[in-house]
């Protein structure tokens, strides 16, 4: 899901990286802070072992957030271009030429797969499997269904774009509602 260069990391390489970070954390704790307590060293070894996994999860979460933010905009562009008379492939090519971002990168990979001979539906489904994000999977499934039924995809794109724009605004309202609660503790701390 994270793309290059992460896509080339094999499972045994990642486990080796976890072991290396674990060993480095223990050695640095011993060298820098002169800590030789076995319980402390074991705790740091375990934390060091799980740190790469947590780091990858945070990177995936950030990529999903970037895709979620870009999705309504890309769907709007696709809708406008399809309604203007372009087919889906030509509209996607125009967007890939002019835009940047994580979602555009994923569409670019799907477009390359289509150029190599994969069908449009299977390339989009493999993109959905690769990213493994519910909102994007919803869009891909709706597009694949529209392609298979042979209907116009413009209404489907318009409905999806409106749906994700509403979801994005609801998320913004939720985050704005949580902001005062998040500021409460530092405010009380600074008052005292």
N, CA and C atoms as an extended XYZ file, in Angstrom:
576
Properties=species:S:1:pos:R:3:atomname:S:1:resname:S:1:resid:I:1 pbc="F F F"
N         0.807       -1.199        0.000 N   UNK     1
C         0.000        0.000        0.000 CA  UNK     1
C         0.851        1.264        0.000 C   UNK     1
N         2.033        1.218        0.565 N   UNK     2
C         2.843        2.427        0.668 CA  UNK     2
C         3.639        2.720       -0.589 C   UNK     2
N         3.652        1.819       -1.547 N   UNK     3
C         4.358        2.080       -2.800 CA  UNK     3
C         5.861        1.899       -2.663 C   UNK     3
N         6.585        2.498       -3.602 N   UNK     4
C         8.034        2.385       -3.601 CA  UNK     4
C         8.605        3.181       -2.442 C   UNK     4
N         9.679        2.770       -1.812 N   UNK     5
C        10.410        1.509       -1.921 CA  UNK     5
C         9.863        0.424       -1.011 C   UNK     5
N         8.755        0.742       -0.288 N   UNK     6
C         8.235       -0.188        0.718 CA  UNK     6
C         7.684       -1.467        0.090 C   UNK     6
N         7.229       -1.383       -1.156 N   UNK     7
C         6.597       -2.531       -1.793 CA  UNK     7
C         7.605       -3.663       -2.017 C   UNK     7
N         8.893       -3.318       -2.045 N   UNK     8
C         9.925       -4.328       -2.288 CA  UNK     8
C        10.415       -5.013       -1.021 C   UNK     8
N         9.916       -4.607        0.147 N   UNK     9
C        10.358       -5.207        1.405 CA  UNK     9
C         9.647       -6.541        1.592 C   UNK     9
N        10.430       -7.590        1.722 N   UNK    10
C         9.893       -8.933        1.942 CA  UNK    10
C         9.651       -9.127        3.441 C   UNK    10
N         8.787      -10.087        3.811 N   UNK    11
C         8.498      -10.302        5.239 CA  UNK    11
C         9.740      -10.613        6.079 C   UNK    11
N        10.647      -11.440        5.541 N   UNK    12
C        11.837      -11.769        6.343 CA  UNK    12
C        12.748      -10.552        6.489 C   UNK    12
N        12.746       -9.657        5.499 N   UNK    13
C        13.528       -8.422        5.618 CA  UNK    13
C        12.934       -7.527        6.694 C   UNK    13
N        11.600       -7.467        6.749 N   UNK    14
C        10.951       -6.641        7.757 CA  UNK    14
C        11.204       -7.193        9.158 C   UNK    14
N        11.168       -8.506        9.314 N   UNK    15
C        11.464       -9.114       10.621 CA  UNK    15
C        12.913       -8.837       11.010 C   UNK    15
N        13.807       -8.893       10.023 N   UNK    16
C        15.209       -8.546       10.292 CA  UNK    16
C        15.350       -7.098       10.724 C   UNK    16
N        14.579       -6.209       10.100 N   UNK    17
C        14.591       -4.802       10.484 CA  UNK    17
C        14.071       -4.627       11.913 C   UNK    17
N        13.025       -5.389       12.267 N   UNK    18
C        12.503       -5.326       13.633 CA  UNK    18
C        13.571       -5.776       14.633 C   UNK    18
N        14.268       -6.868       14.322 N   UNK    19
C        15.327       -7.352       15.216 CA  UNK    19
C        16.467       -6.341       15.318 C   UNK    19
N        16.828       -5.716       14.193 N   UNK    20
C        17.901       -4.728       14.199 CA  UNK    20
C        17.530       -3.522       15.064 C   UNK    20
N        16.310       -3.029       14.922 N   UNK    21
C        15.873       -1.890       15.737 CA  UNK    21
C        15.842       -2.275       17.211 C   UNK    21
N        15.442       -3.502       17.504 N   UNK    22
C        15.427       -3.980       18.884 CA  UNK    22
C        16.839       -3.990       19.477 C   UNK    22
N        17.783       -4.525       18.723 N   UNK    23
C        19.176       -4.598       19.201 CA  UNK    23
C        19.773       -3.200       19.346 C   UNK    23
N        19.511       -2.338       18.363 N   UNK    24
C        20.050       -0.971       18.422 CA  UNK    24
C        19.480       -0.218       19.613 C   UNK    24
N        18.194       -0.404       19.909 N   UNK    25
C        17.610        0.299       21.056 CA  UNK    25
C        18.233       -0.171       22.364 C   UNK    25
N        18.498       -1.470       22.487 N   UNK    26
C        19.125       -1.986       23.706 CA  UNK    26
C        20.564       -1.494       23.834 C   UNK    26
N        21.324       -1.561       22.746 N   UNK    27
C        22.729       -1.126       22.782 CA  UNK    27
C        22.821        0.369       23.053 C   UNK    27
N        21.955        1.163       22.423 N   UNK    28
C        22.007        2.607       22.668 CA  UNK    28
C        21.605        2.947       24.097 C   UNK    28
N        20.653        2.200       24.664 N   UNK    29
C        20.265        2.414       26.053 CA  UNK    29
C        21.437        2.110       26.978 C   UNK    29
N        22.158        1.034       26.675 N   UNK    30
C        23.307        0.673       27.504 CA  UNK    30
C        24.457        1.672       27.333 C   UNK    30
N        24.712        2.096       26.097 N   UNK    31
C        25.860        2.973       25.841 CA  UNK    31
C        25.595        4.418       26.268 C   UNK    31
N        24.434        4.941       25.982 N   UNK    32
C        24.179        6.353       26.251 CA  UNK    32
C        23.756        6.627       27.690 C   UNK    32
N        22.963        5.742       28.259 N   UNK    33
C        22.421        6.002       29.590 CA  UNK    33
C        22.959        5.064       30.664 C   UNK    33
N        23.880        4.186       30.314 N   UNK    34
C        24.494        3.235       31.251 CA  UNK    34
C        23.450        2.456       32.036 C   UNK    34
N        22.442        1.983       31.346 N   UNK    35
C        21.397        1.189       31.971 CA  UNK    35
C        21.714       -0.283       31.719 C   UNK    35
N        21.830       -1.035       32.811 N   UNK    36
C        22.125       -2.464       32.684 CA  UNK    36
C        21.077       -3.314       33.382 C   UNK    36
N        19.972       -2.725       33.707 N   UNK    37
C        18.886       -3.436       34.345 CA  UNK    37
C        18.259       -4.389       33.322 C   UNK    37
N        18.230       -5.708       33.595 N   UNK    38
C        17.713       -6.654       32.597 CA  UNK    38
C        16.245       -6.423       32.235 C   UNK    38
N        15.449       -6.030       33.216 N   UNK    39
C        14.031       -5.803       32.928 CA  UNK    39
C        13.875       -4.601       31.999 C   UNK    39
N        14.600       -3.531       32.255 N   UNK    40
C        14.550       -2.350       31.392 CA  UNK    40
C        15.038       -2.647       29.988 C   UNK    40
N        16.106       -3.462       29.901 N   UNK    41
C        16.634       -3.811       28.579 CA  UNK    41
C        15.650       -4.671       27.793 C   UNK    41
N        14.973       -5.580       28.486 N   UNK    42
C        13.981       -6.424       27.808 CA  UNK    42
C        12.808       -5.579       27.334 C   UNK    42
N        12.384       -4.632       28.166 N   UNK    43
C        11.270       -3.753       27.779 CA  UNK    43
C        11.649       -2.940       26.540 C   UNK    43
N        12.874       -2.389       26.529 N   UNK    44
C        13.297       -1.615       25.369 CA  UNK    44
C        13.481       -2.493       24.141 C   UNK    44
N        13.905       -3.735       24.337 N   UNK    45
C        14.041       -4.651       23.207 CA  UNK    45
C        12.674       -4.941       22.591 C   UNK    45
N        11.673       -5.156       23.435 N   UNK    46
C        10.315       -5.419       22.930 CA  UNK    46
C         9.754       -4.174       22.236 C   UNK    46
N         9.952       -2.996       22.848 N   UNK    47
C         9.485       -1.760       22.210 CA  UNK    47
C        10.175       -1.529       20.873 C   UNK    47
N        11.476       -1.795       20.829 N   UNK    48
C        12.220       -1.652       19.579 CA  UNK    48
C        11.755       -2.630       18.521 C   UNK    48
N        11.360       -3.834       18.949 N   UNK    49
C        10.887       -4.834       17.990 CA  UNK    49
C         9.573       -4.404       17.350 C   UNK    49
N         8.672       -3.800       18.124 N   UNK    50
C         7.366       -3.419       17.597 CA  UNK    50
C         7.325       -2.018       16.994 C   UNK    50
N         8.402       -1.247       17.144 N   UNK    51
C         8.414        0.108       16.594 CA  UNK    51
C         8.230        0.148       15.073 C   UNK    51
N         8.927       -0.683       14.269 N   UNK    52
C         8.704       -0.629       12.811 CA  UNK    52
C         7.268       -0.933       12.403 C   UNK    52
N         6.613       -1.846       13.121 N   UNK    53
C         5.215       -2.163       12.808 CA  UNK    53
C         4.323       -0.955       13.066 C   UNK    53
N         4.529       -0.283       14.192 N   UNK    54
C         3.747        0.913       14.500 CA  UNK    54
C         4.022        2.023       13.489 C   UNK    54
N         5.268        2.140       13.061 N   UNK    55
C         5.639        3.159       12.083 CA  UNK    55
C         4.921        2.917       10.755 C   UNK    55
N         4.902        1.652       10.309 N   UNK    56
C         4.217        1.316        9.051 CA  UNK    56
C         2.720        1.576        9.175 C   UNK    56
N         2.134        1.234       10.323 N   UNK    57
C         0.703        1.485       10.511 CA  UNK    57
C         0.390        2.976       10.444 C   UNK    57
N         1.251        3.800       11.009 N   UNK    58
C         1.041        5.250       10.947 CA  UNK    58
C         1.176        5.766        9.518 C   UNK    58
N         2.127        5.220        8.758 N   UNK    59
C         2.283        5.619        7.352 CA  UNK    59
C         1.046        5.232        6.545 C   UNK    59
N         0.508        4.038        6.798 N   UNK    60
C        -0.698        3.587        6.093 CA  UNK    60
C        -1.876        4.486        6.457 C   UNK    60
N        -2.003        4.837        7.734 N   UNK    61
C        -3.090        5.707        8.165 CA  UNK    61
C        -2.980        7.085        7.499 C   UNK    61
N        -1.756        7.598        7.394 N   UNK    62
C        -1.559        8.894        6.738 CA  UNK    62
C        -1.907        8.821        5.256 C   UNK    62
N        -1.561        7.692        4.614 N   UNK    63
C        -1.892        7.543        3.197 CA  UNK    63
C        -3.393        7.431        3.004 C   UNK    63
N        -4.078        6.694        3.857 N   UNK    64
C        -5.538        6.594        3.771 CA  UNK    64
C        -6.189        7.963        3.964 C   UNK    64
N        -5.661        8.748        4.881 N   UNK    65
C        -6.206       10.085        5.115 CA  UNK    65
C        -6.007       10.966        3.887 C   UNK    65
N        -4.829       10.879        3.263 N   UNK    66
C        -4.564       11.673        2.056 CA  UNK    66
C        -5.486       11.246        0.916 C   UNK    66
N        -5.726        9.958        0.786 N   UNK    67
C        -6.636        9.462       -0.253 CA  UNK    67
C        -8.050        9.944        0.016 C   UNK    67
N        -8.481        9.902        1.270 N   UNK    68
C        -9.828       10.349        1.631 CA  UNK    68
C       -10.023       11.830        1.322 C   UNK    68
N        -8.992       12.639        1.565 N   UNK    69
C        -9.103       14.063        1.301 CA  UNK    69
C        -9.123       14.366       -0.195 C   UNK    69
N        -8.428       13.564       -0.986 N   UNK    70
C        -8.327       13.821       -2.416 CA  UNK    70
C        -9.466       13.189       -3.219 C   UNK    70
N       -10.135       12.212       -2.656 N   UNK    71
C       -11.138       11.442       -3.388 CA  UNK    71
C       -12.290       12.290       -3.953 C   UNK    71
N       -12.941       13.177       -3.190 N   UNK    72
C       -14.042       13.962       -3.783 CA  UNK    72
C       -13.581       14.849       -4.938 C   UNK    72
N       -12.405       15.424       -4.806 N   UNK    73
C       -11.888       16.308       -5.846 CA  UNK    73
C       -11.637       15.537       -7.144 C   UNK    73
N       -11.010       14.368       -7.037 N   UNK    74
C       -10.730       13.551       -8.219 CA  UNK    74
C       -12.035       13.053       -8.835 C   UNK    74
N       -12.991       12.675       -8.012 N   UNK    75
C       -14.289       12.236       -8.536 CA  UNK    75
C       -15.014       13.380       -9.243 C   UNK    75
N       -14.897       14.603       -8.705 N   UNK    76
C       -15.495       15.756       -9.382 CA  UNK    76
C       -14.868       15.971      -10.756 C   UNK    76
N       -13.542       15.889      -10.822 N   UNK    77
C       -12.859       16.061      -12.109 CA  UNK    77
C       -13.265       14.981      -13.101 C   UNK    77
N       -13.317       13.740      -12.620 N   UNK    78
C       -13.737       12.651      -13.502 CA  UNK    78
C       -15.169       12.867      -13.994 C   UNK    78
N       -16.038       13.311      -13.101 N   UNK    79
C       -17.433       13.554      -13.473 CA  UNK    79
C       -17.531       14.628      -14.552 C   UNK    79
N       -16.816       15.733      -14.334 N   UNK    80
C       -16.869       16.821      -15.316 CA  UNK    80
C       -16.353       16.376      -16.678 C   UNK    80
N       -15.269       15.637      -16.673 N   UNK    81
C       -14.686       15.218      -17.949 CA  UNK    81
C       -15.551       14.181      -18.665 C   UNK    81
N       -16.144       13.270      -17.889 N   UNK    82
C       -17.008       12.263      -18.502 CA  UNK    82
C       -18.275       12.914      -19.039 C   UNK    82
N       -18.831       13.878      -18.287 N   UNK    83
C       -20.018       14.580      -18.760 CA  UNK    83
C       -19.717       15.469      -19.966 C   UNK    83
N       -18.447       15.889      -20.094 N   UNK    84
C       -18.056       16.710      -21.241 CA  UNK    84
C       -17.855       15.874      -22.500 C   UNK    84
N       -17.871       14.551      -22.368 N   UNK    85
C       -17.795       13.709      -23.550 CA  UNK    85
C       -16.606       12.769      -23.615 C   UNK    85
N       -15.694       12.869      -22.670 N   UNK    86
C       -14.547       11.951      -22.677 CA  UNK    86
C       -14.961       10.608      -22.090 C   UNK    86
N       -14.313        9.560      -22.547 N   UNK    87
C       -14.553        8.270      -21.892 CA  UNK    87
C       -13.707        8.207      -20.626 C   UNK    87
N       -13.914        7.170      -19.821 N   UNK    88
C       -13.262        7.080      -18.511 CA  UNK    88
C       -11.744        7.061      -18.646 C   UNK    88
N       -11.218        6.297      -19.603 N   UNK    89
C        -9.769        6.191      -19.774 CA  UNK    89
C        -9.129        7.519      -20.146 C   UNK    89
N        -9.749        8.255      -21.063 N   UNK    90
C        -9.207        9.557      -21.465 CA  UNK    90
C        -9.289       10.557      -20.315 C   UNK    90
N       -10.395       10.521      -19.585 N   UNK    91
C       -10.538       11.423      -18.429 CA  UNK    91
C        -9.483       11.112      -17.373 C   UNK    91
N        -9.256        9.839      -17.151 N   UNK    92
C        -8.237        9.442      -16.172 CA  UNK    92
C        -6.852        9.874      -16.627 C   UNK    92
N        -6.556        9.758      -17.920 N   UNK    93
C        -5.264       10.221      -18.443 CA  UNK    93
C        -5.067       11.709      -18.219 C   UNK    93
N        -6.106       12.506      -18.456 N   UNK    94
C        -6.015       13.960      -18.243 CA  UNK    94
C        -5.726       14.276      -16.785 C   UNK    94
N        -6.396       13.564      -15.884 N   UNK    95
C        -6.183       13.813      -14.455 CA  UNK    95
C        -4.773       13.395      -14.049 C   UNK    95
N        -4.300       12.271      -14.568 N   UNK    96
C        -2.958       11.803      -14.230 CA  UNK    96
C        -1.888       12.774      -14.723 C   UNK    96
N        -2.154       13.464      -15.826 N   UNK    97
C        -1.190       14.434      -16.341 CA  UNK    97
C        -1.137       15.698      -15.505 C   UNK    97
N        -2.269       16.091      -14.920 N   UNK    98
C        -2.319       17.402      -14.276 CA  UNK    98
C        -2.273       17.385      -12.749 C   UNK    98
N        -2.568       16.262      -12.126 N   UNK    99
C        -2.672       16.233      -10.666 CA  UNK    99
C        -1.566       15.379      -10.051 C   UNK    99
N        -1.380       15.557       -8.737 N   UNK   100
C        -0.417       14.766       -7.974 CA  UNK   100
C        -1.070       14.353       -6.661 C   UNK   100
N        -0.508       13.325       -6.038 N   UNK   101
C        -1.020       12.870       -4.750 CA  UNK   101
C        -1.040       11.356       -4.675 C   UNK   101
N        -1.386       10.852       -3.498 N   UNK   102
C        -1.383        9.407       -3.277 CA  UNK   102
C        -2.444        8.705       -4.115 C   UNK   102
N        -3.616        9.291       -4.213 N   UNK   103
C        -4.673        8.684       -5.021 CA  UNK   103
C        -4.296        8.676       -6.496 C   UNK   103
N        -3.692        9.746       -6.951 N   UNK   104
C        -3.252        9.832       -8.350 CA  UNK   104
C        -2.179        8.790       -8.626 C   UNK   104
N        -1.295        8.570       -7.663 N   UNK   105
C        -0.264        7.552       -7.828 CA  UNK   105
C        -0.885        6.164       -7.978 C   UNK   105
N        -1.898        5.877       -7.179 N   UNK   106
C        -2.569        4.579       -7.273 CA  UNK   106
C        -3.309        4.432       -8.608 C   UNK   106
N        -3.963        5.488       -9.055 N   UNK   107
C        -4.618        5.437      -10.361 CA  UNK   107
C        -3.587        5.276      -11.487 C   UNK   107
N        -2.426        5.875      -11.295 N   UNK   108
C        -1.363        5.750      -12.297 CA  UNK   108
C        -0.881        4.305      -12.404 C   UNK   108
N        -0.752        3.633      -11.270 N   UNK   109
C        -0.354        2.216      -11.281 CA  UNK   109
C        -1.420        1.384      -11.973 C   UNK   109
N        -2.699        1.680      -11.679 N   UNK   110
C        -3.788        0.956      -12.336 CA  UNK   110
C        -3.783        1.221      -13.841 C   UNK   110
N        -3.493        2.463      -14.238 N   UNK   111
C        -3.442        2.800      -15.659 CA  UNK   111
C        -2.297        2.061      -16.354 C   UNK   111
N        -1.164        1.935      -15.681 N   UNK   112
C        -0.037        1.185      -16.253 CA  UNK   112
C        -0.403       -0.290      -16.417 C   UNK   112
N        -1.133       -0.836      -15.441 N   UNK   113
C        -1.573       -2.225      -15.566 CA  UNK   113
C        -2.523       -2.397      -16.753 C   UNK   113
N        -3.377       -1.396      -16.978 N   UNK   114
C        -4.275       -1.462      -18.133 CA  UNK   114
C        -3.490       -1.423      -19.442 C   UNK   114
N        -2.449       -0.605      -19.482 N   UNK   115
C        -1.625       -0.523      -20.691 CA  UNK   115
C        -0.877       -1.826      -20.948 C   UNK   115
N        -0.585       -2.569      -19.887 N   UNK   116
C         0.128       -3.847      -20.031 CA  UNK   116
C        -0.812       -4.998      -20.365 C   UNK   116
N        -2.112       -4.728      -20.483 N   UNK   117
C        -3.028       -5.756      -20.941 CA  UNK   117
C        -4.091       -6.203      -19.960 C   UNK   117
N        -4.058       -5.685      -18.761 N   UNK   118
C        -5.098       -6.042      -17.797 CA  UNK   118
C        -6.396       -5.338      -18.178 C   UNK   118
N        -7.501       -5.970      -17.905 N   UNK   119
C        -8.774       -5.300      -18.175 CA  UNK   119
C        -8.963       -4.158      -17.180 C   UNK   119
N        -9.789       -3.199      -17.567 N   UNK   120
C       -10.018       -2.032      -16.716 CA  UNK   120
C       -10.574       -2.439      -15.362 C   UNK   120
N       -11.523       -3.377      -15.372 N   UNK   121
C       -12.137       -3.805      -14.122 CA  UNK   121
C       -11.137       -4.495      -13.204 C   UNK   121
N       -10.333       -5.405      -13.763 N   UNK   122
C        -9.377       -6.129      -12.915 CA  UNK   122
C        -8.270       -5.208      -12.410 C   UNK   122
N        -7.869       -4.205      -13.213 N   UNK   123
C        -6.859       -3.248      -12.746 CA  UNK   123
C        -7.399       -2.413      -11.592 C   UNK   123
N        -8.666       -2.003      -11.688 N   UNK   124
C        -9.256       -1.222      -10.605 CA  UNK   124
C        -9.460       -2.071       -9.354 C   UNK   124
N        -9.855       -3.327       -9.549 N   UNK   125
C       -10.033       -4.217       -8.391 CA  UNK   125
C        -8.694       -4.492       -7.712 C   UNK   125
N        -7.631       -4.675       -8.497 N   UNK   126
C        -6.312       -4.891       -7.881 CA  UNK   126
C        -5.846       -3.629       -7.157 C   UNK   126
N        -6.231       -2.454       -7.668 N   UNK   127
C        -5.927       -1.203       -6.965 CA  UNK   127
C        -6.653       -1.161       -5.622 C   UNK   127
N        -7.909       -1.583       -5.624 N   UNK   128
C        -8.685       -1.627       -4.387 CA  UNK   128
C        -8.066       -2.602       -3.390 C   UNK   128
N        -7.629       -3.760       -3.875 N   UNK   129
C        -6.993       -4.745       -2.992 CA  UNK   129
C        -5.660       -4.235       -2.456 C   UNK   129
N        -4.916       -3.535       -3.302 N   UNK   130
C        -3.597       -3.036       -2.913 CA  UNK   130
C        -3.707       -1.966       -1.839 C   UNK   130
N        -4.655       -1.042       -2.004 N   UNK   131
C        -4.791        0.057       -1.050 CA  UNK   131
C        -5.505       -0.394        0.216 C   UNK   131
N        -6.512       -1.276        0.073 N   UNK   132
C        -7.226       -1.841        1.209 CA  UNK   132
C        -7.820       -0.748        2.101 C   UNK   132
N        -8.607        0.120        1.465 N   UNK   133
C        -9.255        1.235        2.166 CA  UNK   133
C       -10.727        1.221        1.789 C   UNK   133
N       -11.609        1.224        2.774 N   UNK   134
C       -13.029        1.008        2.552 CA  UNK   134
C       -13.647        2.033        1.604 C   UNK   134
N       -13.347        3.314        1.793 N   UNK   135
C       -13.953        4.339        0.952 CA  UNK   135
C       -13.534        4.178       -0.511 C   UNK   135
N       -12.261        3.893       -0.744 N   UNK   136
C       -11.797        3.693       -2.115 CA  UNK   136
C       -12.392        2.418       -2.705 C   UNK   136
N       -12.526        1.382       -1.888 N   UNK   137
C       -13.136        0.138       -2.361 CA  UNK   137
C       -14.593        0.367       -2.764 C   UNK   137
N       -15.296        1.233       -2.040 N   UNK   138
C       -16.669        1.567       -2.397 CA  UNK   138
C       -16.727        2.218       -3.778 C   UNK   138
N       -15.827        3.154       -4.026 N   UNK   139
C       -15.782        3.828       -5.323 CA  UNK   139
C       -15.456        2.842       -6.430 C   UNK   139
N       -14.458        2.007       -6.190 N   UNK   140
C       -14.029        1.041       -7.216 CA  UNK   140
C       -15.155        0.060       -7.518 C   UNK   140
N       -15.823       -0.439       -6.483 N   UNK   141
C       -16.921       -1.389       -6.707 CA  UNK   141
C       -18.053       -0.756       -7.500 C   UNK   141
N       -18.374        0.506       -7.197 N   UNK   142
C       -19.429        1.194       -7.944 CA  UNK   142
C       -19.026        1.397       -9.403 C   UNK   142
N       -17.761        1.763       -9.634 N   UNK   143
C       -17.290        1.947      -11.009 CA  UNK   143
C       -17.300        0.632      -11.783 C   UNK   143
N       -16.813       -0.435      -11.152 N   UNK   144
C       -16.783       -1.740      -11.820 CA  UNK   144
C       -18.198       -2.197      -12.153 C   UNK   144
N       -19.122       -1.978      -11.234 N   UNK   145
C       -20.514       -2.344      -11.494 CA  UNK   145
C       -21.090       -1.532      -12.657 C   UNK   145
N       -20.756       -0.226      -12.710 N   UNK   146
C       -21.231        0.609      -13.814 CA  UNK   146
C       -20.621        0.165      -15.138 C   UNK   146
N       -19.338       -0.242      -15.115 N   UNK   147
C       -18.704       -0.723      -16.347 CA  UNK   147
C       -19.345       -2.024      -16.822 C   UNK   147
N       -19.637       -2.911      -15.874 N   UNK   148
C       -20.191       -4.219      -16.247 CA  UNK   148
C       -21.618       -4.107      -16.772 C   UNK   148
N       -22.403       -3.185      -16.206 N   UNK   149
C       -23.784       -3.046      -16.669 CA  UNK   149
C       -23.867       -2.253      -17.965 C   UNK   149
N       -22.809       -1.518      -18.293 N   UNK   150
C       -22.787       -0.785      -19.546 CA  UNK   150
C       -23.486        0.551      -19.496 C   UNK   150
N       -23.878        0.982      -18.334 N   UNK   151
C       -24.551        2.269      -18.202 CA  UNK   151
C       -23.559        3.417      -18.176 C   UNK   151
N       -24.086        4.614      -18.146 N   UNK   152
C       -23.241        5.799      -18.055 CA  UNK   152
C       -22.648        5.890      -16.652 C   UNK   152
N       -21.371        6.200      -16.594 N   UNK   153
C       -20.739        6.265      -15.277 CA  UNK   153
C       -20.806        7.657      -14.678 C   UNK   153
N       -21.238        8.654      -15.465 N   UNK   154
C       -21.301       10.028      -14.954 CA  UNK   154
C       -22.225       10.162      -13.742 C   UNK   154
N       -23.445        9.606      -13.768 N   UNK   155
C       -24.287        9.719      -12.559 CA  UNK   155
C       -23.682        9.011      -11.347 C   UNK   155
N       -23.047        7.876      -11.594 N   UNK   156
C       -22.393        7.149      -10.495 CA  UNK   156
C       -21.286        7.993       -9.882 C   UNK   156
N       -20.473        8.607      -10.748 N   UNK   157
C       -19.379        9.455      -10.256 CA  UNK   157
C       -19.917       10.659       -9.490 C   UNK   157
N       -20.994       11.253       -9.983 N   UNK   158
C       -21.560       12.422       -9.311 CA  UNK   158
C       -22.087       12.063       -7.922 C   UNK   158
N       -22.801       10.954       -7.822 N   UNK   159
C       -23.339       10.528       -6.525 CA  UNK   159
C       -22.200       10.219       -5.544 C   UNK   159
N       -21.174        9.518       -6.021 N   UNK   160
C       -20.038        9.184       -5.154 CA  UNK   160
C       -19.316       10.450       -4.695 C   UNK   160
N       -19.139       11.382       -5.612 N   UNK   161
C       -18.450       12.616       -5.262 CA  UNK   161
C       -19.214       13.392       -4.205 C   UNK   161
N       -20.539       13.487       -4.339 N   UNK   162
C       -21.352       14.179       -3.327 CA  UNK   162
C       -21.302       13.461       -1.984 C   UNK   162
N       -21.336       12.127       -2.036 N   UNK   163
C       -21.298       11.348       -0.803 CA  UNK   163
C       -19.996       11.579       -0.044 C   UNK   163
N       -18.871       11.563       -0.752 N   UNK   164
C       -17.596       11.721       -0.056 CA  UNK   164
C       -17.341       13.161        0.352 C   UNK   164
N       -17.913       14.111       -0.363 N   UNK   165
C       -17.800       15.501        0.064 CA  UNK   165
C       -18.545       15.696        1.381 C   UNK   165
N       -19.730       15.090        1.508 N   UNK   166
C       -20.493       15.171        2.757 CA  UNK   166
C       -19.735       14.485        3.889 C   UNK   166
N       -19.164       13.309        3.611 N   UNK   167
C       -18.396       12.599        4.646 CA  UNK   167
C       -17.198       13.417        5.098 C   UNK   167
N       -16.527       14.076        4.141 N   UNK   168
C       -15.370       14.895        4.497 CA  UNK   168
C       -15.782       16.076        5.352 C   UNK   168
N       -16.915       16.713        5.035 N   UNK   169
C       -17.370       17.839        5.854 CA  UNK   169
C       -17.823       17.374        7.235 C   UNK   169
N       -18.430       16.181        7.318 N   UNK   170
C       -18.815       15.647        8.631 CA  UNK   170
C       -17.590       15.349        9.474 C   UNK   170
N       -16.541       14.827        8.854 N   UNK   171
C       -15.301       14.569        9.582 CA  UNK   171
C       -14.690       15.869       10.082 C   UNK   171
N       -14.732       16.915        9.249 N   UNK   172
C       -14.203       18.217        9.669 CA  UNK   172
C       -15.009       18.780       10.845 C   UNK   172
N       -16.329       18.620       10.808 N   UNK   173
C       -17.159       19.084       11.918 CA  UNK   173
C       -16.852       18.306       13.193 C   UNK   173
N       -16.637       17.009       13.044 N   UNK   174
C       -16.316       16.182       14.216 CA  UNK   174
C       -14.986       16.609       14.827 C   UNK   174
N       -13.995       16.848       13.969 N   UNK   175
C       -12.689       17.277       14.470 CA  UNK   175
C       -12.777       18.664       15.111 C   UNK   175
N       -13.610       19.547       14.534 N   UNK   176
C       -13.785       20.874       15.124 CA  UNK   176
C       -14.490       20.778       16.473 C   UNK   176
N       -15.393       19.819       16.614 N   UNK   177
C       -16.073       19.617       17.888 CA  UNK   177
C       -15.152       19.068       18.962 C   UNK   177
N       -14.143       18.300       18.556 N   UNK   178
C       -13.203       17.723       19.515 CA  UNK   178
C       -12.093       18.691       19.900 C   UNK   178
N       -11.890       19.751       19.130 N   UNK   179
C       -10.792       20.679       19.399 CA  UNK   179
C       -10.877       21.316       20.786 C   UNK   179
N       -12.038       21.802       21.240 N   UNK   180
C       -12.074       22.379       22.592 CA  UNK   180
C       -11.719       21.372       23.684 C   UNK   180
N       -12.143       20.123       23.494 N   UNK   181
C       -11.799       19.107       24.492 CA  UNK   181
C       -10.301       18.837       24.518 C   UNK   181
N        -9.673       18.845       23.353 N   UNK   182
C        -8.234       18.614       23.284 CA  UNK   182
C        -7.440       19.781       23.861 C   UNK   182
N        -8.007       20.980       23.806 N   UNK   183
C        -7.322       22.155       24.334 CA  UNK   183
C        -7.552       22.354       25.824 C   UNK   183
N        -8.493       21.624       26.393 N   UNK   184
C        -8.865       21.813       27.797 CA  UNK   184
C        -7.703       21.497       28.742 C   UNK   184
N        -7.050       20.358       28.567 N   UNK   185
C        -5.971       19.964       29.477 CA  UNK   185
C        -4.795       20.940       29.437 C   UNK   185
N        -4.271       21.323       28.255 N   UNK   186
C        -3.180       22.316       28.271 CA  UNK   186
C        -3.606       23.654       28.853 C   UNK   186
N        -4.854       24.047       28.627 N   UNK   187
C        -5.343       25.310       29.160 CA  UNK   187
C        -5.356       25.284       30.678 C   UNK   187
N        -5.860       24.194       31.259 N   UNK   188
C        -5.880       24.081       32.716 CA  UNK   188
C        -4.465       24.039       33.274 C   UNK   188
N        -3.578       23.343       32.583 N   UNK   189
C        -2.181       23.263       33.026 CA  UNK   189
C        -1.542       24.636       33.042 C   UNK   189
N        -1.780       25.432       31.992 N   UNK   190
C        -1.171       26.768       31.941 CA  UNK   190
C        -1.815       27.737       32.921 C   UNK   190
N        -3.084       27.524       33.238 N   UNK   191
C        -3.726       28.393       34.230 CA  UNK   191
C        -3.095       28.176       35.605 C   UNK   191
N        -2.831       26.890       35.951 N   UNK   192
C        -2.234       26.624       37.251 CA  UNK   192
C        -0.732       26.868       37.213 C   UNK   192
